[in-house]
Structures are given as structure tokens and as C-alpha cells.
Amino acid sequence: MKNQRSYLKMAVGAAVMCASLLPVALAGANSAGAAGSVKVFMIPKFTGVAPFTQAAAGCKTEGAKLGLNCLYGGPTTASAVDQVNFINNAVAAGDKGIFISNDDAATANPALVRAEKHGVKVVTFDSDSLPSGRTVYVEGTSTASIALTELNMVGSQMKPAFTGKFIILSAQATDSNQVTWNNQVKADLKLPKYKKMQLAAIINPPSDSASDATSSLQAALASDPSVKGIISPTTVGIAAAAQYLTTNKLCSKYVLTGLGDPNQMKPFMSNNCVHSFALWNFTQEGKVAACAMSNVLSGKLTGKTGQSFMCDGVKEVVLPGQTISAGNATIFTKANVGSAGF
């Protein structure tokens, strides 16, 4: 347990250090650009976590093949207001496209609309904006896949199976993709398979920090002792919950699952606190976002349902809602978490 805590402290410390260095490094890259390439800027909800870093790497790799120079930067903590500053800076710097994972769609949308009026194309990824603020949205995997995967993972581990109360430890209430996923979970609970399962509460911490996730979870569990399961559809939340259950020797009392980063979750699978979780390939999401942006910039992609384009040898199709799905969710267990390759 001591080694696990030390591992997490070192990982968090390294992430914070990398996040603090990003603005300085990117300032020079943004002003210079790559010779003969089109500058586009990717804005995550916040920097310093693996999923967004992986998406940026995918954008950079695929973008280089397409003549795009994928730059990357954003707030060090979740803040839609700070995201607006990065949007405005990208426009002022002459970037031709903006990718954004919205922390709060309503707050950022006016800035995105202004950017598009200045000729800057917007592609959202991971977390959508309002439709007026972008051309297309690239989701990591489908909402339907996420909701059913989460319910099946938590329900199958309950005793008796698919029977009892669970809570959702989510992100902030303004997080658009989390709201969409959680609403789909509520809708799917009406299916016969889940009729004996009950969603006790959806917990929205005040920020996307591990400390707020932990304190919110602690309060929720204390208020309802009958809860059996926890779904956390956020990489920060599930890791914080796993650490809390491990530290307080509660792993055998609750079923914990959700969406997690394989590297971050390995210690909690080793100690049997978490038996399964899911995620999609963020690198692939970044690649598909780059392909979408390339086609948007060329005028070939307008967001009309049924439009298609090739990306890394795969045909991508625009779904209703100007949405493009980057792939299927992957369930991780002890058997495959070590070879995730994320």
C-alpha cells in the first residue's frame, strides 16, 4: 500500500510538472509552426493527464501526414473560462483550426462561434460544444457503448448479480459528455436486464480534481450505507475512488468500475480493488480528429449525416448530430491491462 501511494504521488507530481511547462514550450511552437504545414490548435479540458496527451500525440502523428501542425495547450485545471483564453489566443495567432474538449459547452460556445466567424474551423473531441460552435464532434466511442458497458461491468460483479444500488461518481455537472453518458445509463436502467438495479445518486464534485472526487465519494457513501457499486466515468474519478477504497480497506465492500487510464489503474487491479474498467483509444481519437479537421478545412466535410472520409485506412462516417465515432470501447481486466499500449 505504501508503494502504491508513492507511485501515485510520483505520477501526479510528474504530471503537474509537465503541465506547468506546457505553456512555455507551446508559445514558441505556436509562433513558429512547421514549414509548409497548416497550424491547428488542440485544447483539452486540462493538461497533465494521459488521455489528453495521447489524443494530442495522435493528432500530431496523423496531422503530419495531412499537412497539419497540431499544437497543444490548455488550462492546468478544469476551467471553461481559461479555455476561452486559449481559443482567443489561437485565433490571434493565426491558427486555421481549433480542436477542443469542452469543460462547459455554454461558457466556451460564444468564443467558438466568434472563431468560426474569423474563418477558424472548429472540431470538438471527447466533450462536445453546442452545435453552433463547431462543424463536427469526434467522440472516443459511442454513448450507447459506454452506458451499456458500464452497467454490465458493475452489475455482473454485484451479489446477487444485477441487483442493488449503485452511484455514479462523475465530473462537474457542466461536463457535457458526462451528462450525456449518465443520462443514457438512466435510460438503459429501464431495460429488463437491469430492472433490479437502482441508481442511488449521480455525484458531481465541484472540480475535476482527485481531492474533490475523493471527498465527494466519501460523503456519498456515508449518506447511503446500502450502496453496492460505484461507476466513475472519468479517469480522475475512478483512480481517486480506487485509492480511497484501497486506503480505507473497502475494496471488498464495493464494486468499482468506470472509465480509467490503463497505466494509472494497474496498481488497483494488482491489489484486486478493481476487476474491470473500460476506455477507448485516445491516440486513435486524436488521429480521427486530425483527419476530420483536414477534411473540414478542405471543404469536403460539412457535418452532413452520411458523409464519409478515410482515416488511417479506416472509413469514418458522420452520424446524426454531426458526430464521428473513433472506435469501440475496450474492457480492461488483469489479463490485458498490462499490454494496453496506450
C-alpha positions as a LaTeX table, in Angstrom:
\begin{tabular}{lrrr}
\hline
Residue & $x$ (\AA) & $y$ (\AA) & $z$ (\AA) \\
\hline
Met1 & 0.00 & 0.00 & 0.00 \\
Lys2 & 2.83 & 2.37 & 0.83 \\
Asn3 & 4.43 & 1.69 & $-2.55$ \\
Gln4 & 1.11 & 2.34 & $-4.30$ \\
Arg5 & 0.76 & 5.71 & $-2.60$ \\
Ser6 & 4.33 & 6.60 & $-3.53$ \\
Tyr7 & 3.70 & 5.54 & $-7.12$ \\
Leu8 & 0.66 & 7.77 & $-7.37$ \\
Lys9 & 2.41 & 10.74 & $-5.74$ \\
Met10 & 5.27 & 10.48 & $-8.23$ \\
Ala11 & 2.85 & 10.18 & $-11.16$ \\
Val12 & 0.84 & 13.18 & $-10.06$ \\
Gly13 & 3.99 & 15.20 & $-9.41$ \\
Ala14 & 5.34 & 14.41 & $-12.86$ \\
Ala15 & 2.02 & 15.33 & $-14.47$ \\
Val16 & 1.90 & 18.66 & $-12.67$ \\
Met17 & 5.49 & 19.42 & $-13.68$ \\
Cys18 & 4.73 & 18.61 & $-17.32$ \\
Ala19 & 1.57 & 20.70 & $-17.22$ \\
Ser20 & 3.44 & 23.68 & $-15.79$ \\
Leu21 & 5.98 & 23.54 & $-18.61$ \\
Leu22 & 3.47 & 23.26 & $-21.45$ \\
Pro23 & 2.54 & 26.92 & $-21.90$ \\
Val24 & 6.20 & 27.97 & $-22.24$ \\
Ala25 & 7.06 & 25.23 & $-24.70$ \\
Leu26 & 3.96 & 25.77 & $-26.78$ \\
Ala27 & 4.30 & 29.52 & $-27.01$ \\
Gly28 & 7.38 & 29.14 & $-29.20$ \\
Ala29 & 5.86 & 26.32 & $-31.24$ \\
Asn30 & 2.71 & 28.29 & $-31.88$ \\
Ser31 & 4.56 & 31.32 & $-33.20$ \\
Ala32 & 6.86 & 29.33 & $-35.46$ \\
Gly33 & 4.78 & 26.49 & $-36.83$ \\
Ala34 & 6.11 & 23.79 & $-39.12$ \\
Ala35 & 7.29 & 24.86 & $-42.56$ \\
Gly36 & 4.68 & 24.14 & $-45.22$ \\
Ser37 & 2.03 & 22.99 & $-42.75$ \\
Val38 & $-1.27$ & 24.41 & $-41.52$ \\
Lys39 & $-1.35$ & 25.34 & $-37.83$ \\
Val40 & $-4.19$ & 23.86 & $-35.81$ \\
Phe41 & $-4.51$ & 24.01 & $-32.02$ \\
Met42 & $-5.83$ & 21.33 & $-29.65$ \\
Ile43 & $-7.32$ & 22.46 & $-26.31$ \\
Pro44 & $-8.06$ & 19.76 & $-23.69$ \\
Lys45 & $-10.20$ & 20.28 & $-20.61$ \\
Phe46 & $-6.92$ & 20.46 & $-18.74$ \\
Thr47 & $-3.34$ & 19.39 & $-19.33$ \\
Gly48 & $-1.19$ & 16.97 & $-17.36$ \\
Val49 & $-3.27$ & 13.79 & $-17.77$ \\
Ala50 & $-2.51$ & 10.89 & $-20.10$ \\
Pro51 & $-5.77$ & 10.70 & $-22.13$ \\
Phe52 & $-5.45$ & 14.24 & $-23.49$ \\
Thr53 & $-1.70$ & 13.90 & $-24.02$ \\
Gln54 & $-2.38$ & 10.74 & $-26.03$ \\
Ala55 & $-5.05$ & 12.48 & $-28.12$ \\
Ala56 & $-2.54$ & 15.24 & $-28.88$ \\
Ala57 & 0.05 & 12.65 & $-29.92$ \\
Gly58 & $-2.45$ & 11.03 & $-32.27$ \\
Cys59 & $-3.30$ & 14.39 & $-33.79$ \\
Lys60 & 0.38 & 15.21 & $-34.27$ \\
Thr61 & 1.19 & 11.84 & $-35.88$ \\
Glu62 & $-1.76$ & 11.77 & $-38.26$ \\
Gly63 & $-1.69$ & 15.51 & $-38.83$ \\
Ala64 & 1.88 & 15.35 & $-40.10$ \\
Lys65 & 0.69 & 13.06 & $-42.92$ \\
Leu66 & $-2.05$ & 15.54 & $-43.81$ \\
Gly67 & $-0.04$ & 18.75 & $-43.73$ \\
Leu68 & $-1.30$ & 19.84 & $-40.32$ \\
Asn69 & 0.89 & 21.11 & $-37.50$ \\
Cys70 & $-1.05$ & 20.01 & $-34.41$ \\
Leu71 & $-0.16$ & 22.29 & $-31.50$ \\
Tyr72 & $-1.38$ & 21.58 & $-27.98$ \\
Gly73 & $-2.07$ & 23.54 & $-24.81$ \\
Gly74 & $-4.74$ & 24.37 & $-22.29$ \\
Pro75 & $-5.60$ & 25.10 & $-18.67$ \\
Thr76 & $-3.73$ & 23.22 & $-15.96$ \\
Thr77 & $-7.01$ & 22.74 & $-14.09$ \\
Ala78 & $-10.52$ & 22.39 & $-15.50$ \\
Ser79 & $-11.77$ & 25.87 & $-16.40$ \\
Ala80 & $-14.03$ & 26.85 & $-19.28$ \\
Val81 & $-13.06$ & 30.47 & $-18.75$ \\
Asp82 & $-9.40$ & 29.61 & $-19.24$ \\
Gln83 & $-10.30$ & 27.57 & $-22.31$ \\
Val84 & $-11.84$ & 30.73 & $-23.80$ \\
Asn85 & $-8.48$ & 32.46 & $-23.41$ \\
Phe86 & $-6.78$ & 29.65 & $-25.35$ \\
Ile87 & $-9.45$ & 29.88 & $-28.07$ \\
Asn88 & $-8.89$ & 33.62 & $-28.42$ \\
Asn89 & $-5.10$ & 33.21 & $-28.44$ \\
Ala90 & $-5.30$ & 30.55 & $-31.17$ \\
Val91 & $-7.37$ & 32.89 & $-33.35$ \\
Ala92 & $-4.97$ & 35.78 & $-32.72$ \\
Ala93 & $-2.00$ & 33.54 & $-33.59$ \\
Gly94 & $-3.50$ & 32.76 & $-36.99$ \\
Asp95 & $-4.25$ & 29.09 & $-36.37$ \\
Lys96 & $-6.62$ & 27.74 & $-39.02$ \\
Gly97 & $-8.36$ & 25.18 & $-36.86$ \\
Ile98 & $-9.20$ & 24.55 & $-33.22$ \\
Phe99 & $-9.89$ & 21.22 & $-31.54$ \\
Ile100 & $-11.49$ & 21.45 & $-28.11$ \\
Ser101 & $-12.75$ & 19.12 & $-25.40$ \\
Asn102 & $-15.27$ & 21.42 & $-23.74$ \\
Asp103 & $-15.28$ & 21.81 & $-20.00$ \\
Asp104 & $-18.54$ & 23.78 & $-20.18$ \\
Ala105 & $-20.16$ & 23.98 & $-23.60$ \\
Ala106 & $-22.29$ & 27.03 & $-22.82$ \\
Thr107 & $-19.38$ & 29.09 & $-21.50$ \\
Ala108 & $-16.99$ & 28.37 & $-24.36$ \\
Asn109 & $-19.52$ & 28.47 & $-27.20$ \\
Pro110 & $-19.58$ & 32.25 & $-27.85$ \\
Ala111 & $-15.79$ & 32.23 & $-28.30$ \\
Leu112 & $-16.02$ & 29.26 & $-30.67$ \\
Val113 & $-18.72$ & 30.99 & $-32.72$ \\
Arg114 & $-16.51$ & 34.11 & $-32.94$ \\
Ala115 & $-13.57$ & 31.96 & $-34.03$ \\
Glu116 & $-15.60$ & 30.45 & $-36.84$ \\
Lys117 & $-16.70$ & 33.92 & $-37.96$ \\
His118 & $-12.98$ & 34.72 & $-38.28$ \\
Gly119 & $-12.59$ & 31.73 & $-40.59$ \\
Val120 & $-11.20$ & 29.32 & $-37.99$ \\
Lys121 & $-12.69$ & 25.83 & $-38.24$ \\
Val122 & $-13.69$ & 24.03 & $-35.04$ \\
Val123 & $-13.76$ & 20.27 & $-34.41$ \\
Thr124 & $-14.70$ & 19.11 & $-30.93$ \\
Phe125 & $-13.36$ & 15.90 & $-29.40$ \\
Asp126 & $-14.00$ & 13.98 & $-26.17$ \\
Ser127 & $-16.62$ & 16.51 & $-24.95$ \\
Asp128 & $-18.87$ & 18.36 & $-27.37$ \\
Ser129 & $-19.83$ & 22.02 & $-27.70$ \\
Leu130 & $-23.20$ & 23.40 & $-28.73$ \\
Pro131 & $-23.78$ & 22.60 & $-32.43$ \\
Ser132 & $-23.41$ & 26.26 & $-33.39$ \\
Gly133 & $-19.82$ & 26.24 & $-32.14$ \\
Arg134 & $-18.30$ & 23.54 & $-34.34$ \\
Thr135 & $-18.57$ & 21.62 & $-37.60$ \\
Val136 & $-18.29$ & 18.05 & $-36.28$ \\
Tyr137 & $-17.76$ & 16.25 & $-32.98$ \\
Val138 & $-15.34$ & 13.31 & $-32.70$ \\
Glu139 & $-16.31$ & 11.05 & $-29.82$ \\
Gly140 & $-13.96$ & 8.43 & $-28.44$ \\
Thr141 & $-16.67$ & 5.80 & $-28.65$ \\
Ser142 & $-20.44$ & 5.83 & $-28.77$ \\
Thr143 & $-22.62$ & 6.89 & $-25.85$ \\
Ala144 & $-24.62$ & 3.67 & $-26.20$ \\
Ser145 & $-21.46$ & 1.58 & $-25.89$ \\
Ile146 & $-20.25$ & 3.44 & $-22.81$ \\
Ala147 & $-23.55$ & 3.22 & $-20.92$ \\
Leu148 & $-24.14$ & $-0.48$ & $-21.52$ \\
Thr149 & $-20.50$ & $-1.37$ & $-20.86$ \\
Glu150 & $-20.59$ & 0.46 & $-17.51$ \\
Leu151 & $-23.87$ & $-1.15$ & $-16.44$ \\
Asn152 & $-22.70$ & $-4.63$ & $-17.42$ \\
Met153 & $-19.39$ & $-4.25$ & $-15.60$ \\
Val154 & $-20.90$ & $-3.06$ & $-12.33$ \\
Gly155 & $-24.00$ & $-5.27$ & $-12.49$ \\
Ser156 & $-22.16$ & $-8.51$ & $-13.23$ \\
Gln157 & $-19.98$ & $-8.07$ & $-10.13$ \\
Met158 & $-22.84$ & $-7.35$ & $-7.72$ \\
Lys159 & $-24.03$ & $-10.10$ & $-5.40$ \\
Pro160 & $-26.63$ & $-11.18$ & $-6.46$ \\
Ala161 & $-25.73$ & $-10.18$ & $-10.00$ \\
Phe162 & $-27.50$ & $-7.13$ & $-11.41$ \\
Thr163 & $-29.21$ & $-6.47$ & $-8.08$ \\
Gly164 & $-28.75$ & $-3.48$ & $-5.78$ \\
Lys165 & $-27.91$ & 0.21 & $-5.57$ \\
Phe166 & $-25.03$ & 2.00 & $-7.23$ \\
Ile167 & $-23.86$ & 5.58 & $-7.56$ \\
Ile168 & $-22.13$ & 7.45 & $-10.37$ \\
Leu169 & $-19.07$ & 9.44 & $-9.34$ \\
Ser170 & $-18.98$ & 11.81 & $-12.30$ \\
Ala171 & $-17.18$ & 15.02 & $-13.22$ \\
Gln172 & $-18.57$ & 18.53 & $-12.84$ \\
Ala173 & $-22.25$ & 18.99 & $-13.69$ \\
Thr174 & $-21.32$ & 21.17 & $-16.68$ \\
Asp175 & $-19.29$ & 18.40 & $-18.36$ \\
Ser176 & $-21.34$ & 17.71 & $-21.48$ \\
Asn177 & $-20.10$ & 14.20 & $-22.33$ \\
Gln178 & $-20.51$ & 13.01 & $-18.73$ \\
Val179 & $-24.08$ & 14.35 & $-18.66$ \\
Thr180 & $-24.85$ & 12.54 & $-21.92$ \\
Trp181 & $-23.37$ & 9.24 & $-20.73$ \\
Asn182 & $-25.11$ & 9.42 & $-17.35$ \\
Asn183 & $-28.47$ & 10.17 & $-18.97$ \\
Gln184 & $-28.02$ & 7.11 & $-21.18$ \\
Val185 & $-27.28$ & 4.96 & $-18.11$ \\
Lys186 & $-30.54$ & 6.18 & $-16.56$ \\
Ala187 & $-32.42$ & 5.35 & $-19.76$ \\
Asp188 & $-30.85$ & 1.89 & $-20.03$ \\
Leu189 & $-31.89$ & 1.01 & $-16.46$ \\
Lys190 & $-35.41$ & 0.61 & $-17.88$ \\
Leu191 & $-34.25$ & $-2.46$ & $-19.83$ \\
Pro192 & $-35.38$ & $-5.79$ & $-18.33$ \\
Lys193 & $-31.81$ & $-6.92$ & $-17.64$ \\
Tyr194 & $-31.29$ & $-4.06$ & $-15.16$ \\
Lys195 & $-34.71$ & $-3.95$ & $-13.50$ \\
Lys196 & $-33.28$ & $-4.90$ & $-10.10$ \\
Met197 & $-30.56$ & $-2.25$ & $-10.22$ \\
Gln198 & $-31.12$ & 1.22 & $-8.79$ \\
Leu199 & $-29.14$ & 4.41 & $-9.41$ \\
Ala200 & $-28.99$ & 5.99 & $-5.95$ \\
Ala201 & $-27.28$ & 9.24 & $-6.94$ \\
Ile202 & $-25.11$ & 11.00 & $-9.51$ \\
Ile203 & $-22.26$ & 12.77 & $-7.73$ \\
Asn204 & $-20.81$ & 15.89 & $-9.36$ \\
Pro205 & $-17.71$ & 17.14 & $-7.50$ \\
Pro206 & $-17.06$ & 20.90 & $-7.60$ \\
Ser207 & $-13.92$ & 20.37 & $-9.71$ \\
Asp208 & $-12.16$ & 17.66 & $-11.71$ \\
Ser209 & $-9.52$ & 17.17 & $-9.03$ \\
Ala210 & $-8.70$ & 13.93 & $-7.24$ \\
Ser211 & $-9.23$ & 15.58 & $-3.86$ \\
Asp212 & $-12.75$ & 16.78 & $-4.71$ \\
Ala213 & $-13.63$ & 13.39 & $-6.20$ \\
Thr214 & $-12.44$ & 11.68 & $-3.01$ \\
Ser215 & $-14.32$ & 13.93 & $-0.60$ \\
Ser216 & $-17.48$ & 13.75 & $-2.72$ \\
Leu217 & $-17.31$ & 9.96 & $-2.81$ \\
Gln218 & $-16.72$ & 9.73 & 0.93 \\
Ala219 & $-19.80$ & 11.87 & 1.62 \\
Ala220 & $-21.97$ & 9.90 & $-0.79$ \\
Leu221 & $-21.05$ & 6.52 & 0.70 \\
Ala222 & $-21.60$ & 7.80 & 4.22 \\
Ser223 & $-25.08$ & 9.05 & 3.33 \\
Asp224 & $-26.28$ & 5.70 & 1.93 \\
Pro225 & $-24.80$ & 2.54 & 3.51 \\
Ser226 & $-26.83$ & 0.30 & 1.17 \\
Val227 & $-24.83$ & 1.25 & $-1.94$ \\
Lys228 & $-23.06$ & $-1.73$ & $-3.52$ \\
Gly229 & $-21.44$ & $-0.30$ & $-6.60$ \\
Ile230 & $-19.65$ & 2.76 & $-7.95$ \\
Ile231 & $-19.39$ & 3.78 & $-11.60$ \\
Ser232 & $-16.92$ & 6.57 & $-12.29$ \\
Pro233 & $-16.88$ & 7.60 & $-15.98$ \\
Thr234 & $-13.84$ & 9.84 & $-15.53$ \\
Thr235 & $-10.18$ & 8.81 & $-15.35$ \\
Val236 & $-9.56$ & 11.19 & $-12.44$ \\
Gly237 & $-12.60$ & 9.97 & $-10.52$ \\
Ile238 & $-12.07$ & 6.23 & $-10.85$ \\
Ala239 & $-8.40$ & 6.48 & $-9.80$ \\
Ala240 & $-9.31$ & 8.66 & $-6.82$ \\
Ala241 & $-12.07$ & 6.24 & $-5.82$ \\
Ala242 & $-9.74$ & 3.25 & $-6.12$ \\
Gln243 & $-7.15$ & 4.97 & $-3.95$ \\
Tyr244 & $-9.80$ & 5.85 & $-1.35$ \\
Leu245 & $-11.16$ & 2.30 & $-1.20$ \\
Thr246 & $-7.63$ & 0.86 & $-1.02$ \\
Thr247 & $-6.50$ & 3.20 & 1.75 \\
Asn248 & $-9.62$ & 2.54 & 3.83 \\
Lys249 & $-9.68$ & $-1.23$ & 3.16 \\
Leu250 & $-13.10$ & $-1.03$ & 1.48 \\
Cys251 & $-12.30$ & $-2.78$ & $-1.79$ \\
Ser252 & $-14.24$ & $-5.92$ & $-0.85$ \\
Lys253 & $-17.31$ & $-3.90$ & 0.14 \\
Tyr254 & $-17.89$ & $-2.03$ & $-3.14$ \\
Val255 & $-17.77$ & $-2.86$ & $-6.82$ \\
Leu256 & $-15.83$ & $-0.08$ & $-8.54$ \\
Thr257 & $-15.69$ & 0.35 & $-12.29$ \\
Gly258 & $-15.99$ & 3.02 & $-14.98$ \\
Leu259 & $-13.63$ & 4.67 & $-17.44$ \\
Gly260 & $-9.94$ & 4.67 & $-16.49$ \\
Asp261 & $-6.43$ & 5.07 & $-17.83$ \\
Pro262 & $-4.76$ & 1.61 & $-18.03$ \\
Asn263 & $-1.39$ & 2.80 & $-16.74$ \\
Gln264 & $-2.98$ & 4.61 & $-13.81$ \\
Met265 & $-5.26$ & 1.69 & $-12.92$ \\
Lys266 & $-2.69$ & $-1.13$ & $-12.95$ \\
Pro267 & $-1.89$ & $-0.90$ & $-9.19$ \\
Phe268 & $-5.59$ & $-1.17$ & $-8.33$ \\
Met269 & $-6.03$ & $-4.24$ & $-10.49$ \\
Ser270 & $-2.98$ & $-5.82$ & $-8.91$ \\
Asn271 & $-4.46$ & $-5.39$ & $-5.42$ \\
Asn272 & $-7.90$ & $-6.61$ & $-6.64$ \\
Cys273 & $-9.64$ & $-3.36$ & $-5.80$ \\
Val274 & $-10.82$ & $-3.02$ & $-9.41$ \\
His275 & $-11.59$ & $-6.04$ & $-11.58$ \\
Ser276 & $-12.64$ & $-4.32$ & $-14.78$ \\
Phe277 & $-12.88$ & $-0.87$ & $-16.32$ \\
Ala278 & $-13.14$ & 0.47 & $-19.85$ \\
Leu279 & $-11.70$ & 3.14 & $-22.10$ \\
Trp280 & $-11.26$ & 3.87 & $-25.76$ \\
Asn281 & $-8.01$ & 4.59 & $-27.55$ \\
Phe282 & $-7.33$ & 8.32 & $-27.13$ \\
Thr283 & $-4.48$ & 8.21 & $-29.61$ \\
Gln284 & $-6.90$ & 6.95 & $-32.25$ \\
Glu285 & $-9.38$ & 9.65 & $-31.24$ \\
Gly286 & $-6.71$ & 12.26 & $-31.89$ \\
Lys287 & $-5.93$ & 10.72 & $-35.28$ \\
Val288 & $-9.59$ & 10.75 & $-36.32$ \\
Ala289 & $-9.92$ & 14.35 & $-35.11$ \\
Ala290 & $-6.95$ & 15.33 & $-37.31$ \\
Cys291 & $-8.48$ & 13.58 & $-40.34$ \\
Ala292 & $-11.81$ & 15.27 & $-39.70$ \\
Met293 & $-10.13$ & 18.68 & $-39.41$ \\
Ser294 & $-8.23$ & 18.13 & $-42.66$ \\
Asn295 & $-11.48$ & 17.37 & $-44.48$ \\
Val296 & $-13.29$ & 20.30 & $-42.83$ \\
Leu297 & $-10.52$ & 22.70 & $-43.87$ \\
Ser298 & $-10.66$ & 21.43 & $-47.46$ \\
Gly299 & $-14.44$ & 21.86 & $-47.57$ \\
Lys300 & $-15.09$ & 18.15 & $-48.14$ \\
Leu301 & $-16.68$ & 17.66 & $-44.72$ \\
Thr302 & $-19.57$ & 19.86 & $-43.61$ \\
Gly303 & $-21.10$ & 17.65 & $-40.93$ \\
Lys304 & $-23.96$ & 16.28 & $-43.02$ \\
Thr305 & $-25.14$ & 12.86 & $-41.86$ \\
Gly306 & $-23.76$ & 10.10 & $-44.05$ \\
Gln307 & $-20.67$ & 11.95 & $-45.26$ \\
Ser308 & $-17.53$ & 9.84 & $-45.02$ \\
Phe309 & $-13.76$ & 10.06 & $-45.24$ \\
Met310 & $-10.81$ & 7.73 & $-44.87$ \\
Cys311 & $-8.52$ & 7.94 & $-41.85$ \\
Asp312 & $-5.53$ & 5.69 & $-41.28$ \\
Gly313 & $-7.06$ & 3.14 & $-43.65$ \\
Val314 & $-10.49$ & 3.14 & $-41.99$ \\
Lys315 & $-13.72$ & 4.63 & $-43.36$ \\
Glu316 & $-15.24$ & 7.14 & $-40.91$ \\
Val317 & $-18.90$ & 8.11 & $-41.30$ \\
Val318 & $-20.73$ & 11.15 & $-39.95$ \\
Leu319 & $-23.58$ & 10.04 & $-37.69$ \\
Pro320 & $-26.67$ & 12.06 & $-36.74$ \\
Gly321 & $-25.74$ & 15.09 & $-34.64$ \\
Gln322 & $-22.61$ & 15.78 & $-36.74$ \\
Thr323 & $-20.88$ & 13.06 & $-34.70$ \\
Ile324 & $-17.99$ & 10.79 & $-35.71$ \\
Ser325 & $-17.15$ & 7.79 & $-33.53$ \\
Ala326 & $-13.43$ & 6.98 & $-33.28$ \\
Gly327 & $-13.88$ & 3.32 & $-32.34$ \\
Asn328 & $-15.18$ & 0.86 & $-29.78$ \\
Ala329 & $-14.64$ & 0.87 & $-26.04$ \\
Thr330 & $-12.19$ & $-1.69$ & $-24.67$ \\
Ile331 & $-12.79$ & $-3.51$ & $-21.37$ \\
Phe332 & $-9.63$ & $-3.97$ & $-19.34$ \\
Thr333 & $-9.02$ & $-6.76$ & $-16.85$ \\
Lys334 & $-5.89$ & $-8.23$ & $-15.31$ \\
Ala335 & $-5.45$ & $-10.27$ & $-18.46$ \\
Asn336 & $-4.96$ & $-7.34$ & $-20.83$ \\
Val337 & $-4.26$ & $-4.21$ & $-18.80$ \\
Gly338 & $-0.51$ & $-4.76$ & $-18.96$ \\
Ser339 & $-0.50$ & $-4.77$ & $-22.76$ \\
Ala340 & $-2.87$ & $-1.83$ & $-23.29$ \\
Gly341 & $-0.27$ & 0.10 & $-25.28$ \\
Phe342 & $-1.92$ & 3.46 & $-24.59$ \\
\hline
\end{tabular}
